[in-house]
């Protein structure tokens, strides 16, 4: 589903720094790259990519891994390489902050994918950036678009499509014709990261971002944890309580903790041998 392309002259946007001048550092957690950014830095980096006058042949890829995704990438070399090749890898999840503290890595804050998406929608409305939604079930994505247009009446949602498709070409043709500045892909990990990377050369957008289950939240189909739980890093517990089917995936969390502690022990042994 889509509407007519609304590409045109960009409105004046936020004051953006060049990506090279932003004081960020890419570190590794279990050999997975993570960019130690906060929300303002992530917004500036993405905004700068969109506003650049020179259009790159390939879009920038932005991924938002949590502990589960880190474990999957640790076990799957091809998935790990996909994250390593991304332009921006954002720390989504309190578990990553805990791991960074244990391993003495410079990650001070988490940048949740859903919050980053909502901030980007606000900036897109202000700056005249166009967006395309891809993912979730048909009724979910349709409702997400409807509610997002009510919240952001000036936002240019140039197109959308559900995530249950067999023919990549139809979707890619739609995106090519509509030329969105931002493509939000919510198909779950690692499917969305694999799909975006595989089709990177054919994506006619400035930035493509993996947003997981964010469309379920935007549609109102899934409620977020109360703010007190979000602030204490307990959103994962709220999701397990609300969606018992997720519990089978909870085995990845203790595995993540085990991998981090093993890495810590290896580091301590290495320090002693110096």
For each residue, the residues with C-beta under 8 A, 3 or more apart:
1: 142 159 160 161
2: 158 159 160 161 174 178
3: 6 157 158 159
4: 158
5: 130 158 177 178 179
6: 3 130 156 158
7: 130 158 179
8: 128
9: 128
10: 13 51 127 128 129
11: 126 127 128
12: 127
13: 10 16 47 51 123 126 127 128 129
14: 43 44 47 123 126 127
15:
16: 13 44 47 48 51
17: 21 22 44 48
18: 21 22 48
19: 22 44 45 48 49
20:
21: 17 18
22: 17 18 19 37 41 44 45
23: 41
24: 35 36 37 41 45
25: 35 36 106
26: 33 34 35 36 89
27: 33 34 36 100 105 106 107
28: 31 32 33 34 105
29: 32 34 70 96 99 100 103 105 260
30: 70 71 74 99 259 260 263
31: 28 74 80
32: 28 29 65 70 73 74 80 83 84 89
33: 26 27 28 83 84 86 89
34: 26 27 28 29 65 89 90 91 96 100 105 107
35: 24 25 26 88 89 90 91
36: 24 25 26 27 91 105 106 107 108
37: 22 24 41 42 45 88 90 91 111
38: 41 42 108 109 111
39: 42 43 109 111 115 116 119
40: 43 44
41: 22 23 24 37 38 44 45
42: 37 38 39 45 46 88 90 111 116
43: 14 39 40 46 47 116 119 120 123
44: 14 16 17 19 22 40 41 47 48
45: 19 22 24 37 41 42 48 49 88
46: 42 43 49 50 60 62 88 120 182 207 209
47: 13 14 16 43 44 50 51 123 127
48: 16 17 18 19 44 45 51 52
49: 19 45 46 52 60 87 206 207
50: 46 47 127 129 181 182 206 207
51: 10 13 16 47 48 127
52: 48 49 55 56
53:
54:
55: 52 206
56: 52 59 60 206
57: 201
58: 200 201 203
59: 56 183 200 203 205 206 207 208
60: 46 49 56 87 88 206 207 208
61: 85 86 87 88 193 196 197 200 207 208 209 210
62: 46 86 87 88 89 90 207 208 209 210
63: 83 86 88 89 90 193 209 210
64: 89 90 92 111 112 113 116 209 210 211 212
65: 32 34 69 70 73 83 89 90 91 92 93 96 189
66: 69 70 92 93 95 96 236
67: 70 71 93 95 96 99 252 253 256
68: 71 72 189 249 252 253 256
69: 65 66 72 73 189 190
70: 29 30 32 65 66 67 73 74 96 256
71: 30 67 68 74 75 252 255 256 259
72: 68 69 75 76 79 189 190 252
73: 32 65 69 70 76 79 80 82 83 190
74: 30 31 32 70 71 80 259
75: 71 72
76: 72 73 79 80 190
77: 80 81
78: 81 82
79: 72 73 76 82 83 190 193 194
80: 31 32 73 74 76 77 83 84
81: 77 78 84 85
82: 73 78 79 85 86 190 193 194 197
83: 32 33 63 65 73 79 80 86 89 193
84: 32 33 80 81
85: 61 81 82 197
86: 33 61 62 63 82 83 89 193
87: 49 60 61 62
88: 35 37 42 45 46 60 61 62 63
89: 26 32 33 34 35 62 63 64 65 83 86
90: 34 35 37 42 62 63 64 65 111 113 116
91: 34 35 36 37 65 96 97 100 107 109 110 111
92: 64 65 66 96 110 111 112 113
93: 65 66 67 96 97 110 112 236
94: 97 98 110 233 234 235 236
95: 66 67 98 99 233 236 253 256 257
96: 29 34 65 66 67 70 91 92 93 99 100 107 110
97: 91 93 94 100 101 107 108 109 110 233
98: 94 95 101 102 260
99: 29 30 67 95 96 102 103 105 256 260
100: 27 29 34 91 96 97 103 104 105 106 107
101: 97 98 104 105
102: 98 99 260 261 264
103: 29 99 100 260 263 264 267
104: 100 101
105: 27 28 29 34 36 99 100 101
106: 25 27 36 100
107: 27 34 36 91 96 97 100 110
108: 36 38 97
109: 38 39 91 97
110: 91 92 93 94 96 97 107 233
111: 37 38 39 42 64 90 91 92 115 116
112: 64 92 93 115 116 235
113: 64 90 92 116 117 209 210 211 212 214
114: 117 118 211 212 214 217 224
115: 39 111 112 118 119
116: 39 42 43 64 90 111 112 113 119 120 209
117: 113 114 120 121 184 209 211 214 218
118: 114 115 121 122
119: 39 43 115 116 122 123
120: 43 46 116 117 123 124 131 182 209
121: 117 118 124 125 131 148 151 152 155
122: 118 119 125 126 152
123: 13 14 43 47 119 120 126 127 129
124: 120 121 127 128 129 130 131 152 155 156 181 182
125: 121 122 152 154 155
126: 11 13 14 122 123
127: 10 11 12 13 14 47 50 51 123 124
128: 8 9 10 11 13 124 156
129: 10 13 50 123 124 156 181 182
130: 5 6 7 124 156 157 158 178 179 180 181 182
131: 120 121 124 155 156 157 158 180 181 182 183 184
132: 157 158 159 160 175 178 180 182 183 184 205
133: 141 144 145 148 157 159 160 161 184 186 215
134: 141 160 161 163 171 175 183 184 185 186 187
135: 141 162 163 184 185 186 187 192 211 215
136: 140 141 144 162 163 186 213 215 216 219
137: 140 141 162 163 164
138: 141 142 162 164
139: 142 143
140: 136 137 143 144 162 215 216 219 221
141: 133 134 135 136 137 138 144 145 160 161 162 163 215 219
142: 1 138 139 145 146 160
143: 139 140 146 147 219 220 221
144: 133 136 140 141 147 148 160 215 216 218 219
145: 133 141 142 148 149 157 160
146: 142 143 149 150
147: 143 144 150 151 218 219 220
148: 121 133 144 145 151 152 155 157 218
149: 145 146 152 153 155 157
150: 146 147 153
151: 121 147 148
152: 121 122 124 125 148 149 155
153: 149 150
154: 125
155: 121 124 125 131 148 149 152
156: 6 124 128 129 130 131
157: 3 130 131 132 133 145 148 149 160
158: 2 3 4 5 6 7 130 131 132 178 179 180
159: 1 2 3 132 133 174 175 178 180
160: 1 2 132 133 134 141 142 144 145 157
161: 1 2 133 134 141 165 171 174
162: 135 136 137 138 140 141 165
163: 134 135 136 137 141 185 186 187
164: 137 138
165: 161 162 168 170 171
166:
167: 170 171
168: 165 171 172 195 199
169: 172 173
170: 165 167 173 174
171: 134 161 165 167 168 174 175
172: 168 169 175 176 199 202 203
173: 169 170 176 177
174: 2 159 161 170 171 177 178
175: 132 134 159 171 172 178 179 180 183 203 204 205
176: 172 173 179 202 204
177: 5 173 174 204
178: 2 5 130 132 158 159 174 175 204
179: 5 7 130 158 175 176 204 205
180: 130 131 132 158 159 175 183 205 206
181: 50 124 129 130 131 205 206 207
182: 46 50 120 124 129 130 131 132 205 206 207 208 209
183: 59 131 132 134 175 180 196 203 205 207 208 209
184: 117 131 132 133 134 135 209 211 214 215
185: 134 135 163 192 195 196 208 209 210 211
186: 133 134 135 136 163 192 210 211 212 213 214 215 216
187: 134 135 163 191 192 195 210
188: 191 192 212 213
189: 65 68 69 72 192 193 210 212
190: 69 72 73 76 79 82 193 194
191: 187 188 194 195
192: 135 185 186 187 188 189 195 196 210 211 212
193: 61 63 79 82 83 86 189 190 196 197 210
194: 79 82 190 191 197 198
195: 168 185 187 191 192 198 199
196: 61 183 185 192 193 199 200 203 208 210
197: 61 82 85 193 194 200
198: 194 195
199: 168 172 195 196 202 203
200: 58 59 61 196 197 203 208
201: 57 58
202: 172 176 199
203: 58 59 172 175 183 196 199 200 208
204: 175 176 177 178 179
205: 59 132 175 179 180 181 182 183 208
206: 49 50 55 56 59 60 180 181 182
207: 46 49 50 59 60 61 62 181 182 183
208: 59 60 61 62 182 183 185 196 200 203 205
209: 46 61 62 63 64 113 116 117 120 182 183 184 185
210: 61 62 63 64 113 185 186 187 189 192 193 196
211: 64 113 114 117 135 184 185 186 192 214 215
212: 64 113 114 186 188 189 192
213: 136 186 188 216 217 222
214: 113 114 117 184 186 211 217 218
215: 133 135 136 140 141 144 184 186 211 218 219
216: 136 140 144 186 213 219 221 222
217: 114 213 214 220 221 222 223 224
218: 117 144 147 148 214 215
219: 136 140 141 143 144 147 215 216 222
220: 143 147 217 223
221: 140 143 216 217
222: 213 216 217 219 242 243
223: 217 220 242
224: 114 217 230 235 238
225: 229 230 234 235 237 238 239
226: 229 230 238
227: 230 231
228: 231 232
229: 225 226 232 234 235 237 238
230: 224 225 226 227 233 234 235
231: 227 228
232: 228 229
233: 94 95 97 110 230 236
234: 94 225 229 230 237 238
235: 94 112 224 225 229 230 238 239
236: 66 93 94 95 233 239 240 253
237: 225 229 234 240 241
238: 224 225 226 229 234 235 241 242
239: 225 235 236 242 243 246
240: 236 237 243 244 246 247 250
241: 237 238 244
242: 222 223 238 239
243: 222 239 240 246
244: 240 241 247
245: 248
246: 239 240 243 249 250
247: 240 244 250
248: 245 251
249: 68 246 252
250: 240 246 247 253 254
251: 248 254 255
252: 67 68 71 72 249 255 256
253: 67 68 95 236 250 256 257
254: 250 251 257 258
255: 71 251 252 258 259
256: 67 68 70 71 95 99 252 253 259 260
257: 95 253 254 260 261
258: 254 255 261 262
259: 30 71 74 255 256 262 263
260: 29 30 98 99 102 103 256 257 263 264
261: 102 257 258 264 265
262: 258 259 265 266
263: 30 103 259 260 266 267
264: 102 103 260 261 267 268
265: 261 262 268 269
266: 262 263 269 270
267: 103 263 264 270 271
268: 264 265 271 272
269: 265 266 272 273
270: 266 267 273 274
271: 267 268 274
272: 268 269
273: 269 270
274: 270 271
